[in-house]
Amino acid sequence: MSASSLHDPRGPNPRKAALEAFIAALADLRPSRDPALLEARSRDYYWYSPILKQRLDPCRGEVLVRAASEAEVIRVAAACARYRLPLTVRGGGTGNYGQCVPLEGGVILDITALDQVLEIRPGSVRVQAGALIMDIERAVRSSALVPGGQELLMYPSTRNTATIGGFIGGGYGGAGSVRNGILKDPGNVTRVRVVTVEDPPRIIELRDADIQKVHHAYGTNGIMTELDLALNPAIDWVHHIALFNDYRSALAFGVAATEACARANPLRGSTAPQPGPGPSLDAFEITAVDQRFSPFYAEAFGDRFPAHRDAVFAMVNPRDLEGWRALMRRFGGEESMAFTEEQLLVQGLVPAFECAWNHTTLMALRKDPSWTNLQTVYAWPLDIDLVMRQMQRYGDEVYMHHEFGRDSHGFVVFALPLVAFFDRDRIYQIIAEHEAEGCLVFDNHVYTIESGGMKSIDSAQIDFKKIADPHGLMNPGKTEGWLAEYVQP
Ligand SMILES: Cc1cc2nc3c(=O)[nH]c(=O)nc-3n(C[C@H](O)[C@H](O)[C@H](O)COP(=O)(O)OP(=O)(O)OC[C@H]3O[C@@H](n4cnc5c(N)ncnc54)[C@H](O)[C@@H]3O)c2cc1C
């Protein structure tokens, strides 16, 4: 029996009939077909890429429904399965590659009303998947359970607008990764509760390594409703800017500071070799941006990031600030800012984590939308001469931005260079040149999981998809090698 024959075999438009049946079944949740709302909720930040913008701009969901409890999520999942409708789960909608753009229309499930911090414990927190990361951070910092409060191990630079479910579904790491590794590393996320898309749905709890089955799966294999995350004792990080006369020195400082951070924080469960002797300095974020970014930051920082000075933005443990300054001076650096987050906000300044990761590109795009970017990874130890050669080769076509991080295998130098968009061929020529020079490229101009960086189909995720989404309704088109059974429009 085909999917469409399940409800209206004679109808001229089976998708329309399925949508009407869905809306009637969930009338009390007030599903919306408002075109303006559907347009807004069918977008994320794919427009960073002119290539994706052209492909994804026309995509729209056909009905938006908001669930405020796991019971309501279950009802939505059951109705999607019953009527064979494509389903796209949406958190904050800050993903970069059309992760929550409904390629095949259908239902958009807004998860942001599942926003509760359910239980704070020493060393961990249980949250609903739609909770804003910022709200979780506030709750664990202010809880009196542990003297001085606790903090999340990492968050994306979209901390203030992204949900925790969206971070696990589409993210990688971010601020905190130089200290605590990436989301994927053991012990950082310890439990995920998933609702399957079948009629009736089931609830599956994934723990520890099994969490990889849904991590970075772009919402293609089950609806996360609850998560357990590890916590550390809170630190009132100092948001710091160090200025240098050239990008080489900024990068050299970034490398030394990252090694110092690794000495201060051996990664749990990591077998990676430790750096040799040197200073031990605790930091939460280390980002280098070349001086040509300075005009994009002018409103935020003025003379704190002047033209002709390259910058390293960091979040430093106040305990280690003097050591940080000494290391900075060894590389010819000069401090232009050192404030806690509270002090920054009072003065209308921007936190260091919002000068990092994909926020750096956003700062540029707000001023000049003709830019795009790439996502590349450099081998460790960082070959600074290679970066210099690339800067020489590309001139004003590419502005450099490097993120220093770690994962359970060792150090990671991630780059998000800003690239002047000429056309598709030129982007792929620049990608090929980076790959030829040993850089790994996570292609951010494609929308499938596999083309974007996984490079091959993740069989554990596909096996889990067979269990959690047996009809292939979840975010169809985002994972390759999968035939869905949804009713055609
Ligand atoms: C300016 C900017 C900066 C960024 N910085 C970073 C960064 O530092 N690090 C980083 O990793 N990423 C970064 N990103 C990407 C993105 O912001 C993060 O991954 C963010 O955590 C996504 O959260 P969200 O709530 O917006 O997710 P959404 O965009 O709503 O969803 C992301 C994906 O997860 C799926 N999903 C959402 N909720 C659920 C759920 N409950 N169950 C199942 N699937 C679900 C969606 O279907 C979608 O495929 C950045 C993006 C921008 C635009």
The ligand as a MOL file (V3000), in Angstrom:
LIG
                    3D

  0  0  0     0  0            999 V3000
M  V30 BEGIN CTAB
M  V30 COUNTS 53 58 0 0 0
M  V30 BEGIN ATOM
M  V30 1 C 26.2170 33.6480 13.6760 0
M  V30 2 C 26.2980 32.1600 13.8720 0
M  V30 3 C 27.2260 31.6130 14.7490 0
M  V30 4 C 27.2980 30.2240 14.9600 0
M  V30 5 N 28.2450 29.7140 15.8120 0
M  V30 6 C 28.3080 28.3810 16.0080 0
M  V30 7 C 29.2700 27.8140 16.8970 0
M  V30 8 O 30.0200 28.5150 17.5570 0
M  V30 9 N 29.3010 26.4700 17.0230 0
M  V30 10 C 28.4260 25.6520 16.3670 0
M  V30 11 O 28.4960 24.4330 16.5350 0
M  V30 12 N 27.4920 26.1480 15.5420 0
M  V30 13 C 27.4050 27.4880 15.3540 0
M  V30 14 N 26.4460 28.0040 14.5340 0
M  V30 15 C 25.4190 27.1290 14.0040 0
M  V30 16 C 24.1490 27.1100 14.9430 0
M  V30 17 O 23.9000 28.3910 15.4810 0
M  V30 18 C 24.3060 26.1990 16.1150 0
M  V30 19 O 24.5680 24.9090 15.7070 0
M  V30 20 C 23.0680 26.2120 17.0140 0
M  V30 21 O 23.3460 25.5130 18.1620 0
M  V30 22 C 21.8160 25.6730 16.3880 0
M  V30 23 O 20.7540 25.7800 17.3370 0
M  V30 24 P 19.2940 26.1740 16.8850 0
M  V30 25 O 18.3790 26.0570 18.0500 0
M  V30 26 O 19.2720 27.4680 16.1930 0
M  V30 27 O 19.0190 24.9820 15.8750 0
M  V30 28 P 18.1510 24.9490 14.5460 0
M  V30 29 O 18.7940 25.7670 13.4890 0
M  V30 30 O 16.7340 25.2570 14.8770 0
M  V30 31 O 18.2760 23.4000 14.1990 0
M  V30 32 C 19.5070 22.8410 13.8130 0
M  V30 33 C 19.2530 21.3950 13.3430 0
M  V30 34 O 18.8630 20.5970 14.4580 0
M  V30 35 C 17.5630 20.0300 14.2430 0
M  V30 36 N 16.8510 20.0840 15.5160 0
M  V30 37 C 16.5580 21.1890 16.2550 0
M  V30 38 N 15.9380 20.8290 17.3810 0
M  V30 39 C 15.8090 19.4910 17.3500 0
M  V30 40 C 15.2160 18.5260 18.2250 0
M  V30 41 N 14.6390 18.8830 19.3670 0
M  V30 42 N 15.2440 17.2250 17.8610 0
M  V30 43 C 15.8140 16.8370 16.6870 0
M  V30 44 N 16.3960 17.7010 15.8330 0
M  V30 45 C 16.3900 19.0000 16.1630 0
M  V30 46 C 16.9080 20.8760 13.1620 0
M  V30 47 O 15.9520 20.1440 12.4260 0
M  V30 48 C 18.1120 21.2870 12.3330 0
M  V30 49 O 18.4160 20.2940 11.4060 0
M  V30 50 C 26.3940 29.3740 14.2800 0
M  V30 51 C 25.4580 29.9260 13.3970 0
M  V30 52 C 25.4040 31.2900 13.1850 0
M  V30 53 C 24.3860 31.8440 12.2430 0
M  V30 END ATOM
M  V30 BEGIN BOND
M  V30 1 1 1 2
M  V30 2 1 2 3
M  V30 3 2 2 52
M  V30 4 2 3 4
M  V30 5 1 4 5
M  V30 6 1 4 50
M  V30 7 2 5 6
M  V30 8 1 6 7
M  V30 9 1 6 13
M  V30 10 2 7 8
M  V30 11 1 7 9
M  V30 12 1 9 10
M  V30 13 2 10 11
M  V30 14 1 10 12
M  V30 15 2 12 13
M  V30 16 1 13 14
M  V30 17 1 14 15
M  V30 18 1 14 50
M  V30 19 1 15 16
M  V30 20 1 16 17
M  V30 21 1 16 18
M  V30 22 1 18 19
M  V30 23 1 18 20
M  V30 24 1 20 21
M  V30 25 1 20 22
M  V30 26 1 22 23
M  V30 27 1 23 24
M  V30 28 2 24 25
M  V30 29 1 24 26
M  V30 30 1 24 27
M  V30 31 1 27 28
M  V30 32 2 28 29
M  V30 33 1 28 30
M  V30 34 1 28 31
M  V30 35 1 31 32
M  V30 36 1 32 33
M  V30 37 1 33 34
M  V30 38 1 33 48
M  V30 39 1 34 35
M  V30 40 1 35 36
M  V30 41 1 35 46
M  V30 42 1 36 37
M  V30 43 1 36 45
M  V30 44 2 37 38
M  V30 45 1 38 39
M  V30 46 1 39 40
M  V30 47 2 39 45
M  V30 48 1 40 41
M  V30 49 2 40 42
M  V30 50 1 42 43
M  V30 51 2 43 44
M  V30 52 1 44 45
M  V30 53 1 46 47
M  V30 54 1 46 48
M  V30 55 1 48 49
M  V30 56 2 50 51
M  V30 57 1 51 52
M  V30 58 1 52 53
M  V30 END BOND
M  V30 END CTAB
M  END
